[in-house]
């Protein structure tokens, strides 16, 4: 199964961000982006990819330990940015150091459970809002201007326009109280615009003793 560890924002935070995203979708070129579904918004802590079923018990146990070592902390959605011409995201503020430590502990837990992980990179908190349909960037990670036509007639959108519109966004803080192991089911129907489906597999309360198995 395809898994990742994440922090899930509460419904109130999602609604606040959704109102801001609705305004973004009225900007020029918005139809040239693939917008993510708000029911799947999350801050990834550690992406694990395909994980063998047999590793799940050990992975759950180690994620529980990581969660127990981390006390609940304050977080809010704030600002935004983009990864070249590939993805638009909302950022985070608050106790970012605690979020980063939880991400590092989650990745370490996965490695110790036997999950092959990508090379370590410095953690950057981001919640993906949209991806470019064209997605072309140059060697410096810069995108073409709005309206530029890419491969197969697709239009590359200048994501800086959208990131700039998010600069002033600041959501209401909430207390992060759990680490969630999430299963991702990728689209298989081939229907344009279909979104991945996410399922919480295990919820590990922070600073407590036992995880909660979902479903």
PyMOL commands that set and color helices and strands:
alter all, ss='L'
color gray80, all
select helices_A, chain A and resi 11-24+30-32+38-40+53-68+96-112+151-153+159-166
alter helices_A, ss='H'
color red, helices_A
select strands_A, chain A and resi 2-7+33-35+43-50+73-83+87-94+127-132+148-149+155-156+174-176+178-185+197-205+211-213
alter strands_A, ss='S'
color yellow, strands_A
deselect
rebuild
show_as cartoon
